[in-house]
Amino acid sequence: MAIDRDEEAIVMRLAIKYSLPADAVRTVLAALRSGGGSMAQFSHPAFGGMAQWSPGMAMVGDMFNTALKAKLDALCADLALFLKEHPQPAGSEQSAPVSYRSTSQSSAAWWPASFGEPTSVGSQNALRYAAFPRIRRLAIDDNGKITIYDTGEHQISGVSQSQSSSQTLTFTSQKGLVRVADLPVVSLA
């Protein structure tokens, strides 16, 4: 998607303000636009690899770097305000959906084909997830065992996984934190 003059100006201004490469700011802007201005998930070396943001929650690849988390939070807040003040006209070209699957996973979707494309996917260790807010479903692949959950009114965005033996998954939604254990199971595969 071509970036317009206003966008290029904000990208350059924020790159200077936060001492970031302009392409890092563009990456965050594109991810934030894909997330409707309220969430972003992307990968960029300036943020230590994979990163996520939603208001009040920032995660970066360098998970103990609180200064980098704060920088991402401030950058996203500025970009979210920009997107709110500069909405795209209806019918304008949207950026292509972003996939967070690794190339080894992208050749074949592991979730039911009828679900279509997820709004977000991720993995850690032997767990993978894919969120489908349009049909209110969350698919989780736990080492080959696929479980489908009904997300109800929750619009899933961020994810957190405990590193304990129980590997508890917690997702962020517009209603706050939701534990996977609290969601009703629709099917097992």
MISELO-81335 format. One record per atom (N, C-alpha, C, O): residue number from 1; atom name; y, x, z. Coordinates in Angstrom, 2 decimals. Layout:
num:atomo:y:x:z
NUM:CA:Y:X:Z
...
END
This chain:
num:atomo:y:x:z
1:N:-1.17:0.84:0.00
1:CA:0.00:0.00:0.00
1:C:1.24:0.89:0.00
1:O:1.32:1.85:0.76
2:N:2.17:0.56:-0.84
2:CA:3.41:1.33:-0.91
2:C:4.25:1.05:0.34
2:O:4.33:-0.08:0.82
3:N:4.85:2.09:0.82
3:CA:5.69:1.97:2.01
3:C:7.14:1.79:1.52
3:O:7.58:2.54:0.66
4:N:7.88:0.82:2.07
4:CA:9.25:0.60:1.60
4:C:10.23:1.51:2.33
4:O:9.85:2.27:3.23
5:N:11.49:1.43:1.92
5:CA:12.51:2.33:2.48
5:C:12.70:2.16:3.98
5:O:12.83:3.14:4.71
6:N:12.71:0.91:4.45
6:CA:12.86:0.66:5.89
6:C:11.69:1.28:6.67
6:O:11.87:1.87:7.73
7:N:10.49:1.12:6.11
7:CA:9.32:1.68:6.78
7:C:9.35:3.19:6.77
7:O:9.03:3.82:7.78
8:N:9.74:3.78:5.65
8:CA:9.80:5.25:5.60
8:C:10.85:5.77:6.58
8:O:10.64:6.81:7.21
9:N:11.96:5.05:6.72
9:CA:13.00:5.46:7.66
9:C:12.49:5.41:9.10
9:O:12.73:6.34:9.88
10:N:11.79:4.33:9.47
10:CA:11.28:4.23:10.84
10:C:10.19:5.26:11.08
10:O:10.09:5.83:12.17
11:N:9.36:5.51:10.06
11:CA:8.30:6.52:10.19
11:C:8.93:7.88:10.48
11:O:8.51:8.57:11.41
12:N:9.93:8.26:9.70
12:CA:10.56:9.57:9.89
12:C:11.28:9.66:11.24
12:O:11.20:10.67:11.93
13:N:11.99:8.58:11.60
13:CA:12.73:8.58:12.87
13:C:11.77:8.72:14.05
13:O:12.02:9.49:14.98
14:N:10.65:7.96:14.02
14:CA:9.70:8.01:15.13
14:C:8.89:9.30:15.14
14:O:8.50:9.78:16.20
15:N:8.63:9.86:13.97
15:CA:7.94:11.16:13.91
15:C:8.77:12.22:14.62
15:O:8.23:13.05:15.36
16:N:10.07:12.19:14.40
16:CA:10.97:13.14:15.08
16:C:11.05:12.82:16.57
16:O:10.92:13.71:17.41
17:N:11.26:11.54:16.89
17:CA:11.40:11.13:18.29
17:C:10.19:11.53:19.14
17:O:10.36:11.98:20.27
18:N:8.98:11.37:18.59
18:CA:7.76:11.63:19.36
18:C:7.09:12.95:19.00
18:O:5.98:13.23:19.46
19:N:7.75:13.77:18.18
19:CA:7.20:15.08:17.77
19:C:5.78:14.93:17.20
19:O:4.85:15.62:17.62
20:N:5.65:14.02:16.25
20:CA:4.37:13.75:15.60
20:C:4.50:13.96:14.10
20:O:5.59:13.83:13.55
21:N:3.40:14.28:13.42
21:CA:3.45:14.35:11.96
21:C:3.73:12.95:11.39
21:O:3.26:11.95:11.94
22:N:4.50:12.89:10.32
22:CA:4.83:11.60:9.71
22:C:3.57:10.84:9.30
22:O:3.52:9.61:9.42
23:N:2.54:11.55:8.82
23:CA:1.32:10.84:8.41
23:C:0.62:10.20:9.61
23:O:-0.07:9.20:9.44
24:N:0.78:10.76:10.80
24:CA:0.20:10.14:12.01
24:C:0.91:8.82:12.29
24:O:0.27:7.83:12.63
25:N:2.24:8.81:12.16
25:CA:3.01:7.59:12.39
25:C:2.65:6.54:11.33
25:O:2.51:5.36:11.66
26:N:2.49:6.96:10.07
26:CA:2.09:6.03:9.00
26:C:0.71:5.44:9.30
26:O:0.48:4.25:9.08
27:N:-0.20:6.26:9.79
27:CA:-1.55:5.80:10.12
27:C:-1.49:4.73:11.21
27:O:-2.16:3.70:11.11
28:N:-0.70:4.98:12.24
28:CA:-0.56:4.01:13.33
28:C:0.10:2.74:12.82
28:O:-0.31:1.64:13.18
29:N:1.13:2.87:11.98
29:CA:1.81:1.70:11.42
29:C:0.83:0.84:10.61
29:O:0.83:-0.38:10.76
30:N:0.02:1.46:9.78
30:CA:-0.95:0.71:8.97
30:C:-1.98:0.01:9.87
30:O:-2.33:-1.15:9.62
31:N:-2.46:0.69:10.89
31:CA:-3.44:0.10:11.80
31:C:-2.82:-1.05:12.59
31:O:-3.46:-2.08:12.81
32:N:-1.58:-0.88:13.01
32:CA:-0.89:-1.92:13.76
32:C:-0.65:-3.14:12.88
32:O:-0.78:-4.27:13.34
33:N:-0.29:-2.91:11.63
33:CA:-0.11:-4.03:10.70
33:C:-1.44:-4.77:10.52
33:O:-1.47:-6.00:10.53
34:N:-2.54:-4.02:10.37
34:CA:-3.86:-4.66:10.23
34:C:-4.23:-5.45:11.48
34:O:-4.96:-6.44:11.39
35:N:-3.73:-5.03:12.63
35:CA:-3.99:-5.72:13.89
35:C:-2.98:-6.80:14.22
35:O:-2.90:-7.24:15.36
36:N:-2.21:-7.22:13.23
36:CA:-1.25:-8.30:13.44
36:C:-0.07:-7.91:14.32
36:O:0.62:-8.78:14.85
37:N:0.17:-6.62:14.47
37:CA:1.29:-6.15:15.28
37:C:1.01:-6.11:16.76
37:O:1.88:-5.74:17.55
38:N:-0.21:-6.51:17.16
38:CA:-0.50:-6.56:18.60
38:C:-1.67:-5.67:19.01
38:O:-1.98:-5.58:20.20
39:N:-2.31:-5.01:18.06
39:CA:-3.38:-4.07:18.39
39:C:-3.55:-3.11:17.23
39:O:-3.22:-3.41:16.08
40:N:-4.08:-1.95:17.55
40:CA:-4.34:-0.94:16.51
40:C:-5.58:-0.15:16.89
40:O:-5.82:0.14:18.06
41:N:-6.35:0.19:15.88
41:CA:-7.51:1.06:16.07
41:C:-7.55:1.96:14.85
41:O:-7.56:1.47:13.72
42:N:-7.58:3.26:15.07
42:CA:-7.47:4.21:13.97
42:C:-8.01:5.56:14.41
42:O:-8.37:5.76:15.57
43:N:-8.06:6.47:13.46
43:CA:-8.46:7.84:13.77
43:C:-7.45:8.79:13.15
43:O:-7.16:8.69:11.95
44:N:-6.92:9.69:13.95
44:CA:-5.99:10.71:13.46
44:C:-6.06:11.91:14.40
44:O:-6.10:11.74:15.62
45:N:-6.08:13.12:13.84
45:CA:-6.16:14.32:14.69
45:C:-5.03:14.45:15.70
45:O:-5.22:15.03:16.77
46:N:-3.86:13.92:15.39
46:CA:-2.72:14.02:16.31
46:C:-2.99:13.28:17.62
46:O:-2.35:13.55:18.64
47:N:-3.94:12.32:17.59
47:CA:-4.29:11.56:18.78
47:C:-5.69:11.90:19.27
47:O:-6.31:11.12:20.00
48:N:-6.20:13.05:18.87
48:CA:-7.50:13.51:19.33
48:C:-8.67:12.81:18.66
48:O:-9.77:12.80:19.21
49:N:-8.45:12.21:17.50
49:CA:-9.51:11.48:16.80
49:C:-9.32:9.99:16.95
49:O:-8.22:9.48:16.74
50:N:-10.39:9.28:17.31
50:CA:-10.31:7.82:17.45
50:C:-9.33:7.43:18.55
50:O:-9.29:8.04:19.62
51:N:-8.55:6.39:18.26
51:CA:-7.58:5.89:19.23
51:C:-7.46:4.38:19.09
51:O:-7.72:3.82:18.02
52:N:-7.07:3.73:20.18
52:CA:-6.86:2.27:20.19
52:C:-5.61:1.98:20.99
52:O:-5.25:2.72:21.90
53:N:-4.96:0.87:20.63
53:CA:-3.80:0.43:21.40
53:C:-3.73:-1.08:21.36
53:O:-3.98:-1.70:20.32
54:N:-3.38:-1.66:22.47
54:CA:-2.91:-3.04:22.59
54:C:-1.95:-3.00:23.77
54:O:-2.04:-2.09:24.60
55:N:-1.03:-3.96:23.87
55:CA:-0.05:-3.89:24.96
55:C:-0.71:-3.68:26.32
55:O:-1.55:-4.48:26.74
56:N:-0.33:-2.62:26.99
56:CA:-0.87:-2.31:28.30
56:C:-2.13:-1.47:28.28
56:O:-2.65:-1.13:29.34
57:N:-2.64:-1.12:27.08
57:CA:-3.87:-0.34:26.99
57:C:-3.75:0.65:25.84
57:O:-3.57:0.25:24.69
58:N:-3.85:1.91:26.16
58:CA:-3.88:2.95:25.12
58:C:-5.06:3.86:25.40
58:O:-5.28:4.29:26.53
59:N:-5.83:4.14:24.35
59:CA:-6.96:5.06:24.46
59:C:-6.84:6.08:23.34
59:O:-6.61:5.71:22.19
60:N:-7.01:7.34:23.68
60:CA:-6.96:8.41:22.68
60:C:-8.25:9.22:22.79
60:O:-8.95:9.18:23.80
61:N:-8.54:9.96:21.72
61:CA:-9.76:10.77:21.70
61:C:-9.83:11.77:22.83
61:O:-10.90:12.05:23.37
62:N:-8.68:12.32:23.19
62:CA:-8.59:13.27:24.31
62:C:-8.35:12.43:25.56
62:O:-7.21:12.32:26.03
63:N:-9.42:11.84:26.10
63:CA:-9.29:10.78:27.10
63:C:-8.59:11.14:28.40
63:O:-8.15:10.24:29.12
64:N:-8.46:12.41:28.73
64:CA:-7.78:12.78:29.97
64:C:-6.33:13.21:29.73
64:O:-5.66:13.65:30.67
65:N:-5.85:13.08:28.52
65:CA:-4.50:13.47:28.17
65:C:-3.57:12.28:28.36
65:O:-3.32:11.52:27.42
66:N:-3.06:12.12:29.58
66:CA:-2.21:10.96:29.88
66:C:-0.88:11.02:29.14
66:O:-0.31:9.98:28.82
67:N:-0.37:12.21:28.87
67:CA:0.88:12.33:28.12
67:C:0.69:11.80:26.69
67:O:1.58:11.14:26.16
68:N:-0.44:12.09:26.09
68:CA:-0.72:11.61:24.73
68:C:-0.90:10.09:24.72
68:O:-0.45:9.42:23.79
69:N:-1.55:9.54:25.76
69:CA:-1.68:8.09:25.88
69:C:-0.31:7.44:25.99
69:O:-0.04:6.42:25.35
70:N:0.56:8.03:26.80
70:CA:1.91:7.49:26.97
70:C:2.69:7.56:25.66
70:O:3.43:6.64:25.32
71:N:2.51:8.66:24.92
71:CA:3.18:8.81:23.63
71:C:2.70:7.73:22.66
71:O:3.51:7.12:21.96
72:N:1.38:7.49:22.61
72:CA:0.84:6.45:21.74
72:C:1.36:5.08:22.14
72:O:1.73:4.28:21.29
73:N:1.39:4.80:23.44
73:CA:1.87:3.52:23.92
73:C:3.32:3.29:23.51
73:O:3.66:2.20:23.03
74:N:4.17:4.29:23.69
74:CA:5.59:4.16:23.32
74:C:5.75:4.02:21.81
74:O:6.55:3.20:21.34
75:N:5.02:4.81:21.04
75:CA:5.09:4.73:19.58
75:C:4.67:3.35:19.10
75:O:5.35:2.74:18.27
76:N:3.57:2.84:19.62
76:CA:3.09:1.52:19.20
76:C:4.06:0.42:19.60
76:O:4.24:-0.54:18.84
77:N:4.66:0.53:20.76
77:CA:5.65:-0.47:21.18
77:C:6.82:-0.48:20.20
77:O:7.30:-1.55:19.81
78:N:7.29:0.70:19.80
78:CA:8.39:0.78:18.82
78:C:7.97:0.21:17.47
78:O:8.73:-0.54:16.86
79:N:6.76:0.55:17.01
79:CA:6.29:0.05:15.72
79:C:6.02:-1.45:15.75
79:O:6.27:-2.14:14.77
80:N:5.50:-1.96:16.87
80:CA:5.25:-3.40:16.99
80:C:6.57:-4.17:16.91
80:O:6.63:-5.23:16.28
81:N:7.61:-3.64:17.54
81:CA:8.93:-4.26:17.46
81:C:9.44:-4.23:16.02
81:O:9.98:-5.22:15.53
82:N:9.26:-3.10:15.35
82:CA:9.67:-2.99:13.94
82:C:8.95:-4.04:13.09
82:O:9.58:-4.72:12.28
83:N:7.63:-4.18:13.28
83:CA:6.87:-5.16:12.49
83:C:7.31:-6.59:12.80
83:O:7.33:-7.44:11.91
84:N:7.65:-6.85:14.05
84:CA:8.13:-8.19:14.42
84:C:9.47:-8.48:13.75
84:O:9.72:-9.60:13.30
85:N:10.33:-7.47:13.68
85:CA:11.65:-7.63:13.07
85:C:11.62:-7.57:11.55
85:O:12.58:-8.00:10.90
86:N:10.55:-7.04:10.97
86:CA:10.41:-6.90:9.52
86:C:9.07:-7.47:9.06
86:O:8.22:-6.72:8.58
87:N:8.88:-8.79:9.20
87:CA:7.59:-9.36:8.79
87:C:7.42:-9.26:7.28
87:O:8.39:-9.27:6.53
88:N:6.16:-9.16:6.85
88:CA:5.89:-9.13:5.42
88:C:5.99:-10.55:4.88
88:O:5.52:-11.49:5.53
89:N:6.60:-10.72:3.70
89:CA:6.68:-12.06:3.12
89:C:5.29:-12.63:2.85
89:O:4.35:-11.88:2.57
90:N:5.16:-13.95:2.94
90:CA:3.87:-14.59:2.67
90:C:3.42:-14.25:1.26
90:O:4.22:-14.27:0.32
91:N:2.15:-13.93:1.12
91:CA:1.61:-13.61:-0.19
91:C:1.85:-12.18:-0.62
91:O:1.43:-11.79:-1.71
92:N:2.52:-11.39:0.21
92:CA:2.75:-9.99:-0.16
92:C:1.46:-9.22:-0.02
92:O:0.54:-9.64:0.68
93:N:1.40:-8.09:-0.68
93:CA:0.19:-7.26:-0.65
93:C:-0.06:-6.77:0.77
93:O:0.83:-6.20:1.41
94:N:-1.26:-6.99:1.25
94:CA:-1.65:-6.50:2.57
94:C:-2.46:-5.23:2.40
94:O:-3.10:-5.03:1.36
95:N:-2.44:-4.40:3.40
95:CA:-3.26:-3.20:3.32
95:C:-4.73:-3.59:3.40
95:O:-5.08:-4.63:3.96
96:N:-5.56:-2.76:2.84
96:CA:-7.00:-3.02:2.84
96:C:-7.53:-2.96:4.26
96:O:-7.01:-2.20:5.08
97:N:-8.56:-3.74:4.56
97:CA:-9.16:-3.67:5.89
97:C:-9.63:-2.25:6.18
97:O:-10.13:-1.55:5.31
98:N:-9.47:-1.86:7.41
98:CA:-9.85:-0.52:7.82
98:C:-11.24:-0.58:8.43
98:O:-11.52:-1.47:9.24
99:N:-12.10:0.33:8.06
99:CA:-13.43:0.40:8.64
99:C:-13.50:1.57:9.59
99:O:-13.03:2.66:9.27
100:N:-14.07:1.36:10.76
100:CA:-14.21:2.42:11.74
100:C:-15.65:2.88:11.84
100:O:-16.00:3.63:12.75
101:N:-16.49:2.42:10.91
101:CA:-17.88:2.86:10.91
101:C:-17.94:4.26:10.32
101:O:-17.15:4.60:9.43
102:N:-18.85:5.03:10.80
102:CA:-19.05:6.35:10.21
102:C:-19.70:6.16:8.85
102:O:-20.27:5.10:8.57
103:N:-19.61:7.17:8.00
103:CA:-20.17:7.04:6.66
103:C:-21.66:6.78:6.70
103:O:-22.20:6.13:5.80
104:N:-22.34:7.25:7.72
104:CA:-23.78:7.00:7.80
104:C:-24.08:5.54:8.10
104:O:-25.17:5.06:7.80
105:N:-23.13:4.82:8.68
105:CA:-23.35:3.42:9.01
105:C:-22.76:2.49:7.96
105:O:-23.16:1.33:7.89
106:N:-21.81:2.96:7.14
106:CA:-21.08:2.06:6.26
106:C:-21.89:1.58:5.08
106:O:-21.53:0.58:4.47
107:N:-22.98:2.25:4.72
107:CA:-23.75:1.85:3.56
107:C:-24.48:0.53:3.78
107:O:-24.75:-0.18:2.81
108:N:-24.82:0.19:5.00
108:CA:-25.53:-1.05:5.28
108:C:-25.03:-1.63:6.59
108:O:-25.10:-0.98:7.64
109:N:-24.53:-2.86:6.52
109:CA:-24.08:-3.53:7.73
109:C:-25.31:-3.88:8.57
109:O:-26.32:-4.32:8.04
110:N:-25.21:-3.68:9.86
110:CA:-26.33:-3.96:10.76
110:C:-26.23:-5.35:11.38
110:O:-27.17:-5.78:12.06
111:N:-25.14:-6.06:11.17
111:CA:-24.94:-7.41:11.69
111:C:-25.35:-8.41:10.61
111:O:-25.52:-8.02:9.45
112:N:-25.50:-9.69:10.96
112:CA:-25.88:-10.69:9.95
112:C:-24.87:-10.75:8.80
112:O:-23.66:-10.79:9.03
113:N:-25.37:-10.74:7.57
113:CA:-24.50:-10.74:6.39
113:C:-23.59:-11.96:6.36
113:O:-22.47:-11.89:5.85
114:N:-24.06:-13.08:6.90
114:CA:-23.26:-14.31:6.89
114:C:-21.99:-14.19:7.72
114:O:-21.08:-15.01:7.57
115:N:-21.90:-13.19:8.58
115:CA:-20.71:-13.00:9.41
115:C:-19.54:-12.43:8.61
115:O:-18.39:-12.56:9.03
116:N:-19.82:-11.80:7.47
116:CA:-18.76:-11.18:6.69
116:C:-18.36:-9.84:7.30
116:O:-19.16:-9.19:7.96
117:N:-17.11:-9.45:7.06
117:CA:-16.61:-8.18:7.57
117:C:-16.00:-8.36:8.96
117:O:-15.25:-9.32:9.18
118:N:-16.30:-7.48:9.89
118:CA:-15.71:-7.57:11.23
118:C:-14.25:-7.12:11.23
118:O:-13.82:-6.38:10.34
119:N:-13.50:-7.57:12.23
119:CA:-12.12:-7.09:12.37
119:C:-12.10:-5.73:13.05
119:O:-11.17:-4.95:12.85
120:N:-13.11:-5.44:13.85
120:CA:-13.20:-4.11:14.44
120:C:-14.66:-3.79:14.72
120:O:-15.47:-4.67:15.03
121:N:-14.97:-2.52:14.60
121:CA:-16.31:-2.02:14.91
121:C:-16.15:-0.72:15.67
121:O:-15.11:-0.06:15.58
122:N:-17.16:-0.36:16.40
122:CA:-17.12:0.90:17.12
122:C:-18.49:1.26:17.63
122:O:-19.42:0.45:17.58
123:N:-18.61:2.46:18.11
123:CA:-19.89:2.89:18.67
123:C:-19.66:4.00:19.67
123:O:-18.67:4.74:19.60
124:N:-20.57:4.11:20.59
124:CA:-20.59:5.20:21.55
124:C:-22.02:5.34:22.03
124:O:-22.65:4.37:22.44
125:N:-22.52:6.56:21.96
125:CA:-23.91:6.82:22.31
125:C:-24.82:5.93:21.46
125:O:-24.68:5.93:20.24
126:N:-25.72:5.17:22.05
126:CA:-26.65:4.34:21.28
126:C:-26.17:2.90:21.14
126:O:-26.93:2.05:20.67
127:N:-24.93:2.61:21.53
127:CA:-24.38:1.25:21.43
127:C:-23.40:1.15:20.28
127:O:-22.57:2.03:20.08
128:N:-23.50:0.05:19.51
128:CA:-22.52:-0.25:18.47
128:C:-22.07:-1.69:18.66
128:O:-22.83:-2.53:19.14
129:N:-20.82:-1.97:18.29
129:CA:-20.35:-3.35:18.36
129:C:-19.56:-3.68:17.11
129:O:-19.02:-2.80:16.44
130:N:-19.51:-4.97:16.79
130:CA:-18.71:-5.48:15.69
130:C:-18.16:-6.84:16.14
130:O:-18.92:-7.69:16.61
131:N:-16.85:-7.03:16.00
131:CA:-16.20:-8.27:16.44
131:C:-15.83:-9.13:15.24
131:O:-15.31:-8.63:14.23
132:N:-16.09:-10.42:15.36
132:CA:-15.83:-11.39:14.30
132:C:-15.06:-12.57:14.88
132:O:-15.65:-13.62:15.12
133:N:-13.76:-12.42:15.13
133:CA:-13.00:-13.49:15.80
133:C:-12.93:-14.80:15.01
133:O:-12.84:-15.87:15.60
134:N:-12.97:-14.72:13.68
134:CA:-12.87:-15.93:12.86
134:C:-14.02:-16.89:13.18
134:O:-13.83:-18.11:13.20
135:N:-15.21:-16.35:13.42
135:CA:-16.36:-17.19:13.73
135:C:-16.75:-17.12:15.21
135:O:-17.78:-17.65:15.63
136:N:-15.91:-16.45:15.99
136:CA:-16.10:-16.35:17.45
136:C:-17.43:-15.71:17.83
136:O:-18.19:-16.23:18.65
137:N:-17.70:-14.56:17.21
137:CA:-18.95:-13.87:17.49
137:C:-18.70:-12.39:17.75
137:O:-17.76:-11.79:17.21
138:N:-19.55:-11.82:18.58
138:CA:-19.56:-10.39:18.86
138:C:-21.01:-9.94:18.70
138:O:-21.91:-10.48:19.33
139:N:-21.22:-8.94:17.85
139:CA:-22.56:-8.40:17.64
139:C:-22.64:-7.04:18.33
139:O:-21.76:-6.21:18.18
140:N:-23.71:-6.84:19.08
140:CA:-23.92:-5.56:19.76
140:C:-25.31:-5.05:19.42
140:O:-26.30:-5.76:19.57
141:N:-25.36:-3.82:18.95
141:CA:-26.62:-3.14:18.64
141:C:-26.83:-2.10:19.74
141:O:-26.13:-1.09:19.79
142:N:-27.79:-2.36:20.60
142:CA:-28.11:-1.44:21.69
142:C:-29.42:-0.74:21.34
142:O:-30.50:-1.22:21.65
143:N:-29.28:0.41:20.69
143:CA:-30.44:1.22:20.33
143:C:-31.46:0.43:19.50
143:O:-32.66:0.53:19.73
144:N:-30.96:-0.35:18.52
144:CA:-31.83:-1.11:17.63
144:C:-32.04:-2.56:18.02
144:O:-32.55:-3.34:17.22
145:N:-31.68:-2.95:19.24
145:CA:-31.79:-4.34:19.68
145:C:-30.43:-5.01:19.47
145:O:-29.46:-4.68:20.15
146:N:-30.37:-5.94:18.52
146:CA:-29.11:-6.60:18.19
146:C:-29.00:-7.92:18.93
146:O:-29.90:-8.76:18.87
147:N:-27.88:-8.09:19.64
147:CA:-27.61:-9.32:20.38
147:C:-26.29:-9.88:19.87
147:O:-25.31:-9.15:19.70
148:N:-26.28:-11.19:19.61
148:CA:-25.08:-11.88:19.14
148:C:-24.55:-12.73:20.29
148:O:-25.29:-13.50:20.90
149:N:-23.26:-12.59:20.57
149:CA:-22.61:-13.32:21.66
149:C:-21.56:-14.28:21.10
149:O:-20.96:-14.03:20.06
150:N:-21.35:-15.38:21.82
150:CA:-20.29:-16.33:21.51
150:C:-19.06:-15.89:22.30
150:O:-19.10:-15.84:23.53
151:N:-17.97:-15.56:21.61
151:CA:-16.76:-15.08:22.30
151:C:-15.85:-16.22:22.74
151:O:-14.87:-15.98:23.43
152:N:-16.17:-17.45:22.35
152:CA:-15.35:-18.58:22.76
152:C:-13.91:-18.41:22.34
152:O:-13.62:-18.17:21.17
153:N:-13.01:-18.54:23.29
153:CA:-11.57:-18.43:23.00
153:C:-11.07:-16.99:23.01
153:O:-9.89:-16.75:22.74
154:N:-11.93:-16.04:23.31
154:CA:-11.51:-14.63:23.38
154:C:-11.35:-14.04:21.99
154:O:-12.26:-14.13:21.17
155:N:-10.20:-13.42:21.72
155:CA:-9.97:-12.65:20.50
155:C:-10.16:-11.19:20.89
155:O:-9.26:-10.56:21.45
156:N:-11.33:-10.64:20.60
156:CA:-11.71:-9.30:21.02
156:C:-10.85:-8.24:20.34
156:O:-10.63:-8.29:19.13
157:N:-10.37:-7.29:21.15
157:CA:-9.62:-6.16:20.57
157:C:-10.22:-4.86:21.09
157:O:-11.12:-4.32:20.44
158:N:-9.76:-4.35:22.21
158:CA:-10.24:-3.06:22.71
158:C:-11.60:-3.14:23.36
158:O:-12.10:-4.23:23.65
159:N:-12.20:-1.97:23.58
159:CA:-13.52:-1.91:24.21
159:C:-13.53:-0.77:25.22
159:O:-12.87:0.25:25.04
160:N:-14.29:-0.96:26.28
160:CA:-14.48:0.08:27.28
160:C:-15.95:0.09:27.66
160:O:-16.56:-0.97:27.81
161:N:-16.52:1.26:27.80
161:CA:-17.93:1.39:28.16
161:C:-18.03:2.31:29.36
161:O:-17.54:3.44:29.34
162:N:-18.67:1.82:30.42
162:CA:-18.85:2.68:31.58
162:C:-19.89:3.73:31.25
162:O:-20.77:3.50:30.42
163:N:-19.79:4.87:31.88
163:CA:-20.74:5.94:31.62
163:C:-21.88:5.96:32.64
163:O:-22.64:6.92:32.71
164:N:-22.00:4.90:33.41
164:CA:-23.09:4.82:34.38
164:C:-24.38:4.47:33.65
164:O:-24.38:4.25:32.44
165:N:-25.46:4.43:34.38
165:CA:-26.75:4.11:33.76
165:C:-26.79:2.69:33.23
165:O:-27.59:2.39:32.34
166:N:-25.94:1.79:33.75
166:CA:-25.96:0.41:33.28
166:C:-25.22:0.22:31.96
166:O:-25.37:-0.81:31.32
167:N:-24.42:1.20:31.54
167:CA:-23.66:1.15:30.30
167:C:-22.95:-0.19:30.12
167:O:-23.12:-0.84:29.09
168:N:-22.18:-0.62:31.10
168:CA:-21.47:-1.88:31.05
168:C:-20.39:-1.84:29.98
168:O:-19.60:-0.90:29.92
169:N:-20.36:-2.86:29.12
169:CA:-19.33:-2.98:28.10
169:C:-18.31:-4.00:28.54
169:O:-18.66:-5.10:28.98
170:N:-17.04:-3.65:28.43
170:CA:-15.95:-4.56:28.73
170:C:-15.01:-4.54:27.54
170:O:-14.66:-3.47:27.03
171:N:-14.59:-5.72:27.09
171:CA:-13.68:-5.83:25.97
171:C:-12.34:-6.36:26.44
171:O:-12.24:-7.04:27.46
172:N:-11.32:-6.05:25.67
172:CA:-9.98:-6.57:25.93
172:C:-9.77:-7.75:24.99
172:O:-10.08:-7.68:23.80
173:N:-9.23:-8.83:25.52
173:CA:-8.88:-9.98:24.70
173:C:-7.48:-10.44:25.11
173:O:-6.89:-9.89:26.04
174:N:-6.96:-11.43:24.41
174:CA:-5.63:-11.95:24.73
174:C:-5.61:-12.58:26.13
174:O:-4.54:-12.85:26.67
175:N:-6.78:-12.82:26.71
175:CA:-6.88:-13.41:28.04
175:C:-7.18:-12.36:29.10
175:O:-7.42:-12.70:30.26
176:N:-7.18:-11.09:28.71
176:CA:-7.48:-10.01:29.65
176:C:-8.85:-9.42:29.38
176:O:-9.37:-9.50:28.27
177:N:-9.42:-8.81:30.42
177:CA:-10.72:-8.16:30.27
177:C:-11.84:-9.19:30.31
177:O:-11.80:-10.16:31.07
178:N:-12.85:-8.96:29.49
178:CA:-14.03:-9.83:29.48
178:C:-15.26:-8.93:29.42
178:O:-15.37:-8.05:28.57
179:N:-16.19:-9.18:30.34
179:CA:-17.44:-8.42:30.36
179:C:-18.42:-9.08:29.39
179:O:-18.52:-10.30:29.33
180:N:-19.13:-8.25:28.65
180:CA:-20.14:-8.78:27.73
180:C:-21.15:-9.61:28.50
180:O:-21.63:-10.62:27.99
181:N:-21.49:-9.19:29.71
181:CA:-22.47:-9.91:30.52
181:C:-22.02:-11.34:30.82
181:O:-22.85:-12.19:31.15
182:N:-20.71:-11.63:30.70
182:CA:-20.20:-12.97:30.96
182:C:-20.16:-13.86:29.72
182:O:-19.85:-15.04:29.82
183:N:-20.47:-13.30:28.55
183:CA:-20.46:-14.08:27.31
183:C:-21.84:-14.70:27.08
183:O:-22.85:-14.05:27.34
184:N:-21.89:-15.94:26.57
184:CA:-23.19:-16.54:26.28
184:C:-23.87:-15.87:25.08
184:O:-23.22:-15.56:24.08
185:N:-25.17:-15.66:25.21
185:CA:-25.96:-15.08:24.12
185:C:-26.29:-16.18:23.12
185:O:-26.75:-17.26:23.50
186:N:-26.05:-15.90:21.83
186:CA:-26.37:-16.85:20.77
186:C:-27.75:-16.55:20.20
186:O:-28.55:-17.47:19.98
187:N:-28.03:-15.27:19.96
187:CA:-29.35:-14.90:19.43
187:C:-29.66:-13.44:19.71
187:O:-28.77:-12.63:19.93
188:N:-30.94:-13.14:19.69
188:CA:-31.43:-11.77:19.85
188:C:-32.21:-11.40:18.60
188:O:-32.88:-12.24:18.00
189:N:-32.12:-10.13:18.22
189:CA:-32.90:-9.67:17.06
189:C:-33.54:-8.35:17.37
189:O:-34.24:-7.79:16.52
END
